[in-house]
Amino acid sequence: MIYIVFASCLSIFVLYFLNSYFLHKTKAILLGLMFFGAGIILHFFNTFPSGNLSVPQNGTVFFKISKKLNSTEKNKKYEAVIRAGKENFNAVLYIPKTNKELDFEHYYKADAYLSKTKFPQYSFQFDYARYLKRKNIEYQCYISKSISSAEREGLSLNERIRQHRLEILQKINQVDMSPKSREFLKGIILADRTEMDSETVEDFNRSGMVHLLAISGTHIVVIFGMFYFLLTRFSPLRFRKYAVISSIVFIWLFAVFIGFGNSVIRSCIMLTVYFVYVLLQRKPDLLHSLSLSAMIILVVDTQQLFDVGFQLSFIAVLGIFWLNQPFLKYFPKQNNYFKKIICNTITISLSAQLATLPLVLYYFHQFSLVSVPANILIVPFSEILIVFSFLMTVLIGLKIDFTWINFLYDGSIQVLLSLIHWFSGREMLFYSNIAMNIAEVTSLSVVIYMLRSLLLKINFKNLTRVAAMVLVFFIIRTGFTIFENQKEEILLHDFNKTKVLSVKIGSKACFWIAENSDEKKILKFITGPYCSSRRIQIMEIKTFPQTAEKVVYNGRIYDLKK
C-alpha cells in the first residue's frame, strides 16, 4: 500500500511540470493530494512496530531516565531506557515518592516488576496503551526496593541540558516559599508540572486557566519582548536589527532548555517567521507562519498530529485569527493602551474558547462558563507574572537569594491561586459528562466557522445560515441521544483490584461498587467516561458488601472476585 502512495506522489510531482490546461486548473488539488500522500509516507516511517520482546516479568534491570513525568499519589514517574536480560526497550518507570530523585548523570540498577501496558477494557476508556505506543513505549516498570547507581560518562548535549534544567528545578525546591508557589514557578517558566498537587491542577482545569501553566505564545512573546527591550536600551539605534536577531536566538535557546513542546515550537517558529518578514520588509502573514510551524513539527514527528495539545494549540490560534477582528467591531474604539488591553483580552479569550470548544468537549467532556471571566480578569496581569517568574528563576539559578523578593512572589502567587480556586468552585457554571462524537464536533465546528460572516455583517441571509447549521447540530445530537437511550446493557468493570457493576436502562445508569472503595477515583475513571459515552442523564451509585463474591441480575451471574 505504501508503495502505491509513493508512486502516486511521484506521478503528481512529475505531472506538476507538464503544460496542460486541465493540470493548470487542478494544480492546487493535485498539490494538496501530493502533500497528503507525503504525510502518509512520513507517518508510515514514524509508526513503531510492536516488538515481540522476551522480557522477564520479575528480575534485575539496568536503566537510564530520558524524561520526568507527572507523579501520582504514591509514585514518581519517568520515561526510561531499560535493559532487561538481552532486551533494550523504552518503558514508563514507577518508583516510590520516598525515593531520591533520579537524574540524567547516572545509570541505575534495581529489581523490578515489568508488565506490558494493557489496552482498555471498553471503548469509552482512555487508551493509555495506544498513547504510549505512539511514543514507542510498550512496557511499565515498577520498582519498590532500593536502587543502586553508577556515574555516566559521555552525556549527549540534550542530556546535559536536561540535567542542568533538573538542577534548577531542585534549587527551586529549596527556596523558602510555599510548596504551591514553588510548583507554580516551575510550571510557568520551566514547563514542569510533575510535582504539582492534584487540587491545584484541578483548579486550573476547571477555571479554564491551564494555558497559564503551558508555555505558549504569550510566554514566548513576553520573554522575547523582555530580552529585546534590554538589548535596545543598551545598544545604538543602528544595531536594532541585531537586537531582533539576538532575541530570536534567545527564545530558541529557551525553547531548547525547557524541552520542545508543541506550543513552544509553534510560537518560536511563528515569531521567527514574523520577524524574518519584518527584516526583509515584507508584510507578515499569520497563516503562512502557522502552516509552516505545523509542517515542520509534523515532518519531524507525524505522531504529534494525534496529540491533544498540538490540536488545541493550532486550533486556538486559528480561532483568534478567524474571530478576533469580527468581535472587536462590537467594542469601543481602542484609542489608548488600557482599552486595547481590556478589549483584546476579552475578544482573544472568546475567540480561542469558541474555536477549541468542539475539541474540548470531545476529549474532556466538560466545559466551564467561568473560564471567560477568569481569563478576562487574570490574563491582563500575565505579562507581569511571567516577567516576575522569569526573574525569580534566573536569581534562583544563579543562587542569588533575596528574602523579600521571595516573600513578595510567594504572596502574589498565593493570591492568584486563591482567585483561581474561587473561580473553579463555581459549580453552577461547570458542566461535565457532556457527550460529543465526531459528527457533533464537525457540525459544531461549522457553526463556529460561519460565525465570522455573521459577526462581520448581521443580515437575514447570514443569520439564516448560522441558524440552519445550529439546527443541524441539534438534530444530529438529538438523533444520537435517542439512539443511545434505547439501549440497555450490563457491564462489569475492572478497577484496580475490585469490580464495578454498571446497569444501564435507557438514559439511567446505576453503578454498584464494593464498600470502602475509592469513590472519587471510580467517578473519574469509570462512571464519568461511561456516562459521557452512553449519554446518561440520571446516574446513581450503590454499594454491595465487601464480602460479596457474585451478583445475579436478570438470571445472569456476574463474578466479582475473578
C-alpha positions in Angstrom: 0.0 0.0 0.0 2.8 2.4 0.9 4.4 1.8 -2.5 1.2 2.8 -4.2 1.0 6.0 -2.3 4.7 6.7 -3.1 4.1 6.1 -6.8 1.1 8.3 -6.8 3.0 11.2 -5.2 5.9 10.8 -7.6 3.4 10.8 -10.6 1.8 14.0 -9.3 5.2 15.6 -8.9 6.1 14.8 -12.5 2.7 16.0 -13.8 3.2 19.3 -12.0 5.9 20.3 -14.5 3.8 19.4 -17.6 1.9 22.1 -19.5 -1.8 21.3 -19.7 -5.0 23.3 -19.3 -6.5 20.5 -17.1 -3.4 20.3 -14.9 -3.3 24.1 -14.6 -6.9 24.1 -13.3 -6.4 21.2 -10.9 -2.9 22.2 -9.8 -4.0 23.2 -6.2 -5.9 19.9 -5.7 -3.0 17.8 -7.0 -0.5 19.6 -4.9 -2.8 19.0 -1.8 -3.0 15.3 -2.7 0.8 15.1 -3.1 1.4 16.6 0.3 -1.3 14.4 1.9 0.5 11.4 0.4 3.8 12.6 1.6 2.3 12.8 5.1 1.1 9.2 4.8 4.6 8.1 3.8 6.3 10.0 6.7 3.7 8.6 9.2 4.5 5.1 7.9 8.2 5.5 8.8 7.2 7.2 12.1 5.0 4.3 13.2 6.6 1.9 15.7 6.0 -1.8 15.1 5.0 -3.9 18.1 8.1 -5.7 19.4 7.9 -9.3 20.5 10.4 -9.0 23.2 11.5 -11.7 25.6 11.2 -9.7 28.8 11.1 -11.4 32.2 8.2 -10.3 34.5 10.5 -10.1 37.5 14.2 -9.5 37.6 17.1 -7.1 37.7 17.0 -4.2 35.2 19.5 -1.6 34.2 18.2 1.8 33.1 18.7 5.5 32.5 16.0 8.1 32.5 15.1 10.1 29.4 12.2 12.3 30.8 10.4 13.0 34.1 6.6 12.6 34.0 3.8 13.8 36.3 3.9 12.0 39.6 1.0 10.0 41.1 -0.1 10.0 44.7 2.3 7.2 45.6 5.0 7.2 42.8 7.3 9.3 40.8 7.2 8.6 37.1 9.8 8.7 34.4 10.3 7.7 30.8 13.4 5.4 30.8 15.5 3.3 28.5 15.7 -0.1 30.2 17.8 -3.2 29.7 16.3 -6.5 31.0 18.1 -9.7 30.0 19.2 -9.2 26.5 16.5 -6.7 25.5 16.7 -2.9 25.3 13.4 -1.0 25.3 11.5 2.1 26.4 9.2 2.0 29.4 7.4 4.1 31.9 9.2 3.8 35.3 7.5 4.0 38.7 9.4 4.4 41.9 8.1 5.3 45.4 7.8 9.0 46.2 10.1 8.5 49.2 13.0 7.6 46.9 15.6 10.0 45.9 15.1 12.0 42.7 16.7 10.3 39.7 18.9 12.3 37.3 20.5 12.1 33.8 24.0 11.7 35.1 23.7 8.1 36.3 22.9 4.6 35.2 20.7 2.7 37.6 20.2 -0.9 38.7 17.3 -2.4 40.6 14.9 -5.4 41.0 11.7 -4.6 39.1 8.4 -5.9 38.0 7.7 -5.5 34.3 4.4 -5.6 32.6 3.1 -4.8 29.1 0.7 -1.9 29.0 -2.8 -3.2 28.8 -5.4 -1.9 26.3 -8.6 -0.6 27.8 -11.4 -2.9 28.8 -14.1 -0.9 27.0 -14.0 1.7 24.1 -15.1 4.6 26.3 -12.0 4.4 28.5 -8.8 6.3 27.7 -6.4 4.1 25.6 -3.2 4.6 27.6 -1.5 1.7 25.8 -2.1 3.4 22.4 -1.0 6.8 23.8 2.3 5.2 24.9 2.7 3.2 21.7 2.9 6.5 19.8 5.9 7.3 21.9 7.5 3.8 21.2 6.7 2.7 24.8 5.0 -0.7 25.4 6.1 -1.6 29.0 5.7 -0.3 32.5 8.4 -0.9 35.1 7.6 -0.9 38.9 10.4 -0.6 41.4 9.7 -0.9 45.1 13.2 -1.8 46.5 16.5 0.0 46.7 18.2 1.4 43.6 21.9 1.4 43.0 23.6 3.9 40.7 26.8 4.4 38.7 28.0 7.7 37.2 27.6 8.0 33.4 30.2 9.3 31.0 29.7 10.9 27.6 26.3 12.5 28.1 24.8 13.9 24.9 24.2 17.7 24.6 20.5 17.1 25.1 21.1 15.1 28.3 23.4 17.8 29.6 20.7 20.5 29.0 18.1 18.3 30.7 20.4 17.7 33.7 21.0 21.5 34.1 17.3 22.1 33.9 16.7 19.4 36.6 19.3 21.1 38.8 17.5 24.4 38.6 14.2 22.7 39.5 15.9 21.2 42.5 17.2 24.6 43.5 13.6 25.9 43.3 12.6 23.1 45.7 15.0 24.6 48.3 13.6 28.2 48.1 11.8 29.4 51.2 8.2 29.8 49.9 5.1 27.7 50.0 5.1 24.4 48.0 2.3 25.6 45.7 4.2 28.7 44.8 7.3 26.7 44.0 5.4 24.3 41.8 3.7 27.2 40.0 7.1 28.8 39.3 8.4 25.6 37.9 5.3 25.2 35.7 5.0 28.8 34.3 8.7 29.1 33.3 10.3 25.7 33.1 7.2 23.8 31.9 7.5 21.3 34.8 4.2 20.3 36.5 5.4 16.9 37.5 5.0 17.5 41.3 2.1 19.9 41.2 -0.7 18.7 43.6 -3.9 17.4 42.0 -6.0 20.0 43.7 -4.2 22.9 42.0 -4.2 21.2 38.7 -8.0 20.6 39.0 -8.4 24.3 39.9 -6.6 25.4 36.7 -8.6 22.9 34.6 -12.0 23.9 35.9 -11.3 27.6 35.7 -10.0 27.4 32.1 -6.6 28.9 33.2 -4.5 25.9 32.4 -2.9 27.7 29.5 -1.1 29.9 32.0 1.0 26.9 33.0 1.5 25.6 29.4 4.4 27.5 27.8 2.7 29.1 24.8 2.6 32.1 22.6 2.1 34.5 25.5 5.1 33.3 27.4 7.4 33.3 24.3 6.3 36.8 23.2 6.8 38.2 26.7 10.2 36.7 27.0 11.2 37.9 23.5 9.9 41.4 24.3 11.8 41.5 27.6 15.1 40.5 26.0 14.5 42.8 23.0 13.8 45.7 25.4 17.0 45.2 27.3 19.1 45.0 24.1 17.6 48.1 22.6 18.1 50.1 25.8 21.8 49.3 25.9 22.7 49.4 22.2 22.8 52.1 19.5 19.9 52.5 17.1 21.8 51.2 14.1 22.1 47.8 15.9 18.3 47.5 16.3 18.3 44.7 13.6 20.8 42.7 15.5 18.7 43.1 18.7 15.8 41.4 16.9 18.1 38.5 15.7 19.6 38.1 19.1 16.2 38.0 20.7 15.1 35.3 18.3 18.2 33.2 19.1 17.5 33.6 22.8 13.9 32.3 22.6 15.1 29.3 20.6 17.8 28.7 23.3 15.0 29.0 25.9 12.8 26.5 24.0 15.7 24.0 23.9 16.3 24.4 27.6 12.7 23.8 28.7 12.1 20.9 26.2 10.4 21.3 22.9 6.6 21.3 23.4 4.1 21.8 20.5 3.0 25.2 21.7 6.6 26.3 22.3 7.8 25.2 18.8 4.7 26.8 17.2 5.3 30.1 19.0 9.0 30.2 18.2 8.6 29.4 14.5 5.7 31.9 14.1 7.7 34.6 15.9 10.8 33.8 13.8 8.9 33.9 10.5 7.1 37.1 11.5 10.4 39.0 12.2 12.0 37.5 9.1 9.2 39.1 7.1 9.8 42.4 9.0 13.6 42.3 8.4 13.0 41.6 4.7 10.5 44.5 4.7 7.6 42.2 3.6 4.1 42.0 5.1 3.9 39.3 7.7 1.3 36.5 7.1 -0.1 34.7 10.1 -1.5 31.7 8.2 1.8 31.2 6.4 3.8 31.1 9.6 1.2 28.9 11.3 1.2 26.4 8.5 5.0 26.4 8.3 5.3 25.6 12.0 2.7 22.8 11.7 4.5 21.3 8.8 7.9 21.4 10.5 6.5 19.8 13.6 4.8 17.0 11.6 7.8 16.3 9.3 9.9 15.7 12.4 7.2 13.6 14.2 3.9 12.8 12.5 2.6 11.3 15.7 2.2 14.8 17.0 -0.9 15.1 14.8 -2.8 12.9 17.3 -1.5 14.8 20.3 -4.4 16.8 22.0 -2.0 19.7 22.9 -0.9 20.0 19.2 -4.5 20.1 18.0 -5.7 22.6 20.7 -2.7 24.8 20.2 -3.2 25.3 16.5 -7.0 25.5 16.6 -6.8 28.2 19.2 -4.5 30.4 17.0 -6.7 29.8 14.0 -9.7 30.8 16.1 -8.1 34.0 17.1 -7.2 34.7 13.5 -10.7 34.0 12.3 -12.9 35.6 15.1 -10.9 38.2 16.9 -11.3 41.1 14.5 -15.0 40.5 14.0 -15.5 40.5 17.7 -13.6 43.8 18.1 -16.1 45.5 15.9 -18.6 45.4 18.8 -16.3 47.0 21.3 -15.4 50.7 21.8 -12.5 52.1 19.7 -9.2 51.1 21.3 -7.6 54.6 21.3 -5.4 54.0 24.3 -3.3 51.2 25.8 -5.7 50.4 28.6 -8.7 50.0 26.3 -6.6 48.0 23.9 -5.5 45.5 26.6 -9.0 45.0 28.0 -10.8 44.7 24.7 -8.2 42.4 23.1 -8.1 40.2 26.2 -11.9 39.7 26.0 -12.0 39.1 22.3 -9.0 36.8 22.2 -10.3 34.8 25.1 -13.7 34.5 23.4 -12.2 33.5 20.0 -9.8 30.9 21.5 -12.5 29.4 23.7 -15.1 29.2 20.9 -12.6 27.7 18.4 -11.4 25.0 20.8 -14.9 24.3 22.3 -15.7 21.3 20.0 -12.4 19.6 20.7 -12.5 20.3 24.4 -16.0 18.7 24.7 -14.8 15.8 22.6 -11.7 15.0 24.5 -12.6 16.1 28.1 -16.4 16.1 28.1 -16.5 19.2 30.3 -16.8 23.0 30.0 -16.8 25.9 32.4 -18.6 29.2 31.6 -16.4 30.7 34.3 -13.3 30.5 32.0 -14.1 33.6 30.1 -14.5 36.0 33.1 -11.5 34.2 34.7 -9.3 34.9 31.7 -10.6 38.5 31.4 -9.6 39.2 35.0 -6.2 37.3 35.1 -4.7 37.4 31.6 -4.0 41.2 31.6 -1.6 40.6 34.5 0.1 37.6 32.9 2.9 39.7 31.4 3.9 41.0 34.8 3.6 37.5 36.2 5.7 35.9 33.5 8.4 38.5 33.8 8.4 38.2 37.6 8.6 34.4 37.4 11.4 34.6 34.8 13.4 36.9 37.1 12.9 34.6 40.1 14.1 31.6 38.0 17.3 33.5 36.9 18.0 34.6 40.5 17.5 31.0 41.9 19.6 29.6 39.1 22.4 32.0 40.0 22.0 31.2 43.7 21.1 34.8 44.5 18.7 34.9 47.4 16.6 37.9 48.2 14.2 37.0 51.0 12.0 40.0 50.4 11.6 39.1 46.7 10.8 35.5 47.6 8.2 36.8 50.1 6.6 39.2 47.6 6.5 36.5 44.9 5.0 33.9 47.3 2.3 36.3 48.4 1.4 37.3 44.8 1.1 33.6 43.7 -1.0 32.7 46.8 -3.4 35.5 45.9 -3.5 34.3 42.3 -4.1 30.6 43.3 -6.8 31.6 45.7 -8.6 33.6 43.0 -8.3 30.6 40.5 -9.6 28.3 43.3 -12.6 30.6 43.8 -13.4 30.6 40.1 -13.1 26.8 39.9 -15.5 26.4 42.8 -18.5 27.9 40.8 -20.2 24.6 40.4 -23.3 26.1 38.8 -21.2 27.3 35.8 -19.3 24.0 35.4 -20.7 21.3 33.1 -19.3 17.7 33.0 -20.0 14.4 31.3 -21.0 16.2 28.1 -21.4 13.6 25.3 -19.7 14.5 22.0 -18.8 12.4 18.9 -17.0 13.2 15.7 -20.3 14.1 13.8 -21.2 16.6 16.5 -17.7 18.0 16.6 -17.8 18.5 12.8 -21.2 20.2 12.8 -20.4 22.4 15.8 -17.1 23.4 14.1 -19.0 24.5 11.0 -21.3 26.7 13.2 -18.2 28.4 14.7 -16.7 28.8 11.3 -19.8 30.5 10.0 -19.9 32.9 12.9 -17.4 35.2 11.2 -19.6 36.2 8.4 -22.5 36.8 10.8 -20.3 39.0 13.1 -19.0 40.9 10.1 -22.4 41.6 8.7 -25.6 40.8 10.6 -28.3 40.3 8.0 -31.1 37.8 7.3 -29.0 35.6 4.9 -26.1 35.1 7.3 -28.4 34.7 10.3 -30.4 32.0 8.4 -27.3 30.1 7.5 -26.0 30.0 11.1 -29.4 29.2 12.5 -29.8 26.3 9.9 -26.4 24.9 10.9 -27.2 25.2 14.6 -30.5 23.3 13.9 -28.4 20.6 12.0 -26.2 20.3 15.0 -29.1 19.8 17.4 -30.8 17.3 15.0 -27.6 15.2 14.9 -27.2 15.4 18.7 -30.8 14.5 19.4 -30.6 11.6 17.0 -27.5 10.1 18.7 -29.1 10.7 22.1 -32.3 8.9 21.2 -30.4 6.0 19.6 -28.2 5.6 22.7 -31.1 5.9 25.2 -32.9 3.0 23.5 -30.1 0.6 24.6 -29.8 -1.5 27.8 -26.6 -3.0 28.9 -24.9 -4.6 31.9 -21.1 -4.3 32.2 -18.6 -5.5 34.8 -15.7 -3.1 35.0 -12.2 -3.9 36.4 -10.9 -1.2 38.7 -7.6 -1.8 40.5 -8.3 -5.0 42.5 -12.1 -4.5 42.7 -15.1 -4.8 40.3 -17.7 -2.2 39.4 -21.0 -3.4 38.1 -23.0 -1.0 35.9 -26.6 -1.4 34.8 -27.9 0.9 32.1 -31.6 1.2 31.3 -32.4 4.0 28.7 -30.9 7.3 30.0 -30.4 6.0 33.5 -27.4 4.1 35.0 -26.7 2.5 38.3 -23.2 1.6 39.4 -22.6 -1.0 42.1 -19.3 -0.7 44.0 -17.8 -2.5 46.9 -17.9 -0.9 50.3 -14.9 1.3 51.2 -14.0 1.7 47.5 -12.3 4.9 46.4 -15.5 6.6 45.1 -13.7 9.7 43.8 -11.4 7.7 41.5 -14.3 5.5 40.4 -16.2 8.6 39.4 -13.1 9.9 37.5 -12.1 6.7 35.7 -15.3 4.7 35.4 -18.6 6.4 35.9 -17.6 9.8 34.3 -16.3 8.4 31.0 -19.2 5.8 30.9 -21.9 8.5 31.4 -20.5 10.8 28.7 -20.1 7.9 26.3 -23.6 6.5 26.8 -25.3 9.9 27.2 -26.5 9.1 30.7 -28.8 11.8 32.2 -29.5 10.2 35.6 -26.7 8.3 37.5 -26.6 6.8 41.0 -24.0 4.8 42.9 -24.9 1.9 45.3 -22.7 -0.4 47.3 -22.6 -4.1 47.9 -20.8 -5.8 50.9 -17.1 -6.2 50.8 -17.6 -9.9 51.2 -19.9 -10.3 48.2 -18.5 -12.7 45.6 -21.2 -12.8 42.9 -24.1 -10.7 41.7 -27.2 -12.2 40.0 -29.1 -9.9 37.6 -31.8 -11.0 35.2 -30.8 -14.6 35.6 -27.2 -14.0 34.8 -24.3 -14.4 37.3 -21.5 -11.9 37.5 -18.4 -12.9 39.4 -16.9 -10.1 41.5 -13.7 -11.9 42.5 -12.2 -13.1 39.3 
